[in-house]
Amino acid sequence: MLISSFNEDLLDLKEFSNQLESFIKVEHQYVDGGLVIGLSSNFGSGKSTFFRMWMDSMLDKEDEENPLLVLLNAWESDYYGDPLFAIISSLIERLVEGGKSPNKIIEAAKDLGWFSTAIGGQIVKKIIGVDAVAAGDLAEKKKKGREEKFKANLDSFSIYESRKKAMNSLREAITELVEGDEPRILFLVDELDRCRPDYAISYLETIKHIFDIRGTVFILAADKKHLENSARTAFGAKLDFDEYYRKFVHREVSLPEISESGYKKIAFAYLDYYIEGRGKRFCFADLTGSRSEEIVELISSLKLSPRQIQEIFRLLGHIFETTEEKKGKLFWCVGVGSILMAILKVASSELYDLLGTQQLEPKSALDFFRNQVDISHIDWWFMLCFTGGGLKTEENENLESILKRACFSEKELETSRNRDVSQWYSGWGHHSSKRFKQIFQKIEQLEQWSQ
């Protein structure tokens, strides 16, 4: 489910984008060169979605007074080996789309050798519509001129000086294009935390050494913990990462936490997309009314990320898929138990394994519902686990003993004693004692198909 504009926003991020735009305009004045902002949020929290929506919004007002936008997926360019190549290539493409000439940057880049190769010629052709190979004599003369220039001095020092000079020429070409008192180019760098450690570090260093130019702004969307792991892999476990990170990133911001209304919007959107297939799928379980509310309550209490929620609904879509004749006819406990297992599969794999193999201790189950999630009717959820055969119990052990072993308070015990246990057994259907095991096996079978 690809979301590309604020019209489809499930995370209520429009206001955050407005705040970020104002923040950039102010903070840009307080750094000597280019401004680098770390959008540091956990993996799967919606950074990529935010970039797509934000860019869509910004493109509508892109003009001489607003910065040119360049969206970069660092992970997709990881195999290039040199982040400068990827950044320059994307910059040139956007300049052409914006009606600006990239010729000086291209010429400076050629001196570094990237655009004189076969692959470079293909990229130039794609971007500016010129076949570098078919350009013929002119291209060949320029190439030979460069070769003659470097043949005269092949010692290591001269090669270093020549490369340094070429690098400075490239930086000057970029400076001429972007330097100003207001942000001129905004680079949105996504997926940096998914790159190889050496490439991620090289990316940061390229931004610092080549693009530290007043007028440029980089927004780095990454899980900071992943970047820290990359840096420690490259420089050793004793690295003071916070101090190292400050060399590259001037300011840090985070995506706002998902609100209760945001969780509901995500849940109902994914319910429509994955479980009902937007009218192309039939759902075995009845997920109207309280069932959908139970999904939202568990998901929001566990503070799951959008990507985790997406995975849960993908699983549920497969679990509940059925024929039109069976739509909504699944026993209600089996439906709620499947929801719980799909959530645990994503959010707590250890609990998922224990519940699915009938090895979950009663006290561990109660501790989970009491301490790790903020939900109402804790004893109701506990009874679901017990009657569905997910808890580890002694042979012929009665309910009173199980409740005490789980450490229910006297007040909670009284509430549980007054509940009609038969409603759960009828809600599970026949042979309720192995229902969680059956759900577990179903999910594991589905996972094998998805690998």
Salt bridges, closest charged atoms under 4 A:
ASP12 OD1 - LYS265 NZ 2.56
GLU21 OE1 - LYS61 NZ 2.93
GLU27 OE1 - ARG251 NE 2.44
GLU62 OE2 - ARG94 NH2 2.81
ASP78 OD1 - ARG196 NH2 2.69
GLU97 OE1 - ARG94 NH1 2.78
GLU107 OE2 - LYS110 NZ 3.56
GLU107 OE2 - LYS142 NZ 3.68
GLU107 OE1 - ARG146 NH2 3.33
ASP111 OD1 - ARG146 NE 2.59
ASP131 OD2 - LYS125 NZ 3.74
GLU148 OE2 - LYS151 NZ 3.85
GLU176 OE2 - LYS104 NZ 2.67
GLU191 OE2 - ARG194 NH1 3.46
ASP198 OD1 - ARG196 NH1 2.80
ASP223 OD2 - HIS226 NE2 3.81
GLU228 OE2 - ARG232 NH2 2.78
ASP242 OD1 - LYS224 NZ 3.65
GLU243 OE1 - ARG246 NH2 2.86
GLU252 OE2 - LYS224 NZ 3.08
ASP272 OD2 - ARG278 NE 3.94
GLU294 OE2 - ARG291 NH2 2.83
GLU311 OE2 - ARG314 NH2 2.72
GLU321 OE1 - ARG281 NH2 3.45
GLU361 OE1 - ARG405 NH1 3.40
ASP367 OD2 - LYS363 NZ 3.01
ASP379 OD2 - ARG419 NE 2.49
GLU397 OE1 - ARG405 NH2 2.95
GLU400 OE2 - LYS404 NZ 3.88
GLU400 OE2 - ARG417 NH2 2.70
GLU412 OE1 - ARG370 NH2 2.55
GLU414 OE1 - ARG417 NH1 3.13
GLU444 OE2 - LYS345 NZ 3.19
GLU447 OE2 - ARG314 NH2 3.04
